[in-house]
């Protein structure tokens, strides 16, 4: 299975994921990023913390960027 890495960008600084995860497809990697972002956002909401411009940068084992996922994009807000 291909390896994927979920680097986190916080306040402009990139924190590298050095462990990564083996997943079958790019789609599975994106789904994993969405789940991870939802967990982080939920923790921040529970703690009364701001949701800023943080994002996951999903890359494959060759270092190619597969997707950039802003944490805010996983929120479902209504008026």
Protein Blocks (a to p, Z undefined) as FASTA:
>chain_A
ZZddddddeehiacddfkbpadfbfklmmmmmmmmmmmmmmmmmmnopacdfbdcddddf
kopafbdcdfklmpccdZZ
